[in-house]
Structures are given as C-alpha cells and as structure tokens.
C-alpha cells in the first residue's frame, strides 16, 4: 500500500461489523457487536443506538472507546484495524437521516424516532494490522 491511510481506507468502506468497547460506570470494559458505517474521509464511524441503551449511558459517562473491525472470517482474514477514539451521542436530525438505513427499521420507526440516537466515533489513533505481522502501521490524528 502507498500509505497507512490508504490501507485503513480499504478496510473502512461500507457497513462494518465491529466490536465496540466502552467503559461502564464501575470502570470496567464492556464490548458488544455493532454495525458501524465509516466515513472514509476522516475515518469517523457512525453507530445507531437507542437513547436509553447501556452503550449510550456509558459513552455519556466516559467518551473513550475502542473499536476492532475488518475481519469477517478467519479463513479470509488479511488485515484489520484497532481504533482508539472518542465518541459522542447525537440526535442531530441531519446526521440521523444521513446514517439511516432500511435495516434500522427493525429497531426504530424512522430517522425521526425520538428513541434513535447516533454515536459518532472519532478516531485519534488507528492501528492497521496485517495477518502474519506483529507490528502495526499507525495513523494518528
């Protein structure tokens, strides 16, 4: 790859199944699967969430998060990213509409549903890992 940004951009395209780690009110890590929609320009990830969910409460208490994504199968795995980021919860109408997809209709009435929030995950460090290598390539904001 020409540079680490291009390598990361190859992974962060289209919706991605990701592991999102937050910190509980007791200071413990909590990881769950989310579907993240990346913005390839600045690597921000958008994740839909219910306003009253644990992850929203945890992010409001501590915005530091960690995301792992890029592997859908161990048989085809070649690269993945580890993302250190700060997250914020928003109900901005324009952003909720921009990140809305039909899949979210299983959980929310529509992009204007008052229970629909968006978590914006803004990376400040991304480690790009290649299978077979022990050293990551690092991007920092």
C-alpha positions as CSV (number, residue, x, y, z in Angstrom):
1,X,0.0,0.0,0.0
2,X,1.1,3.5,-0.7
3,X,0.5,4.6,2.9
4,X,-1.3,3.7,6.0
5,X,-4.3,5.9,5.3
6,X,-5.0,4.1,2.0
7,X,-4.7,0.8,3.8
8,X,-7.1,1.9,6.5
9,X,-9.5,3.3,3.9
10,X,-9.6,-0.1,2.2
11,X,-11.0,-1.7,5.4
12,X,-13.3,1.2,6.4
13,X,-15.6,1.1,3.4
14,X,-19.3,0.2,3.6
15,X,-21.1,-1.0,6.8
16,X,-18.7,-3.0,9.0
17,X,-19.5,-5.4,11.8
18,X,-17.3,-4.2,14.7
19,X,-16.6,-4.9,18.3
20,X,-17.2,-1.6,20.3
21,X,-15.7,-1.4,23.7
22,X,-17.0,1.2,26.2
23,X,-16.3,1.7,29.9
24,X,-19.0,1.0,32.5
25,X,-19.8,3.4,35.4
26,X,-17.8,1.0,37.5
27,X,-14.7,1.4,35.3
28,X,-15.0,-2.0,33.7
29,X,-14.7,-2.6,29.9
30,X,-17.8,-3.7,28.0
31,X,-17.7,-5.0,24.4
32,X,-20.6,-5.6,22.1
33,X,-21.0,-6.1,18.3
34,X,-22.3,-3.1,16.4
35,X,-22.8,-2.2,12.7
36,X,-20.6,0.8,12.0
37,X,-20.9,3.0,9.0
38,X,-17.5,4.6,8.2
39,X,-16.8,7.9,6.6
40,X,-13.6,7.2,4.5
41,X,-12.6,10.9,4.5
42,X,-11.9,11.3,8.2
43,X,-12.5,7.7,9.5
44,X,-15.4,8.7,11.7
45,X,-17.7,5.8,12.4
46,X,-21.5,6.2,12.9
47,X,-23.3,3.6,15.0
48,X,-27.1,3.6,15.6
49,X,-28.2,3.3,19.2
50,X,-31.3,3.5,21.4
51,X,-31.3,6.6,23.6
52,X,-31.8,4.6,26.7
53,X,-29.2,1.9,25.9
54,X,-26.3,1.0,28.2
55,X,-23.7,2.0,25.5
56,X,-25.2,5.5,25.3
57,X,-25.1,5.9,29.1
58,X,-21.6,4.5,29.2
59,X,-20.4,6.9,26.4
60,X,-22.0,9.9,28.1
61,X,-20.1,8.9,31.3
62,X,-16.8,8.3,29.5
63,X,-16.3,9.1,25.8
64,X,-13.2,6.9,25.4
65,X,-14.0,3.9,23.2
66,X,-12.1,1.2,21.3
67,X,-13.3,-0.4,18.0
68,X,-11.9,-3.5,16.3
69,X,-13.1,-4.3,12.7
70,X,-12.1,-5.7,9.4
71,X,-12.4,-9.5,9.9
72,X,-15.5,-11.3,8.9
73,X,-13.9,-14.8,8.7
74,X,-10.7,-16.2,10.0
75,X,-10.3,-18.2,6.7
76,X,-10.3,-14.9,4.6
77,X,-8.7,-12.6,7.2
78,X,-5.8,-10.5,5.8
79,X,-6.0,-7.1,7.6
80,X,-7.9,-5.4,10.4
81,X,-7.9,-2.2,12.4
82,X,-7.8,-1.3,16.1
83,X,-9.3,2.1,16.7
84,X,-8.8,4.3,19.7
85,X,-11.4,7.1,19.7
86,X,-13.7,9.5,21.5
87,X,-17.4,9.0,21.0
88,X,-20.3,11.4,21.2
89,X,-24.0,10.8,21.2
90,X,-26.2,13.0,19.0
91,X,-29.7,13.3,17.8
92,X,-28.9,15.8,15.2
93,X,-31.7,15.4,12.5
94,X,-29.4,15.8,9.5
95,X,-26.9,13.3,10.8
96,X,-29.6,10.8,11.8
97,X,-31.0,11.0,8.3
98,X,-27.6,10.7,6.7
99,X,-26.8,7.5,8.6
100,X,-30.3,6.0,8.3
101,X,-30.7,2.7,6.5
102,X,-33.7,0.3,6.0
103,X,-32.0,-2.2,8.4
104,X,-32.6,0.3,11.2
105,X,-36.4,0.0,10.6
106,X,-36.2,-3.3,12.6
107,X,-35.4,-1.2,15.7
108,X,-36.8,2.4,15.1
109,X,-39.9,3.8,13.5
110,X,-37.8,6.0,11.2
111,X,-35.0,8.6,11.2
112,X,-37.2,10.9,13.3
113,X,-37.9,8.4,16.0
114,X,-37.1,10.1,19.4
115,X,-35.5,6.8,20.6
116,X,-33.0,6.8,17.7
117,X,-29.6,8.3,18.5
118,X,-26.4,8.2,16.6
119,X,-23.0,7.5,18.2
120,X,-20.2,9.3,16.3
121,X,-16.9,7.6,16.9
122,X,-14.0,9.9,16.1
123,X,-10.6,8.2,15.9
124,X,-7.4,9.7,17.2
125,X,-5.3,6.6,16.7
126,X,-5.7,3.6,14.3
127,X,-3.5,0.6,14.2
128,X,-3.6,-1.2,10.9
129,X,-2.7,-4.9,11.4
130,X,-1.7,-7.4,8.7
131,X,-2.0,-11.1,9.4
132,X,1.4,-12.6,9.9
133,X,2.9,-9.3,11.2
134,X,3.5,-8.5,14.9
135,X,3.9,-4.7,14.3
136,X,1.0,-2.4,13.3
137,X,1.2,0.5,11.0
138,X,-0.1,3.5,12.9
139,X,-2.2,6.5,11.9
140,X,-2.7,9.4,14.4
141,X,-5.0,12.4,14.1
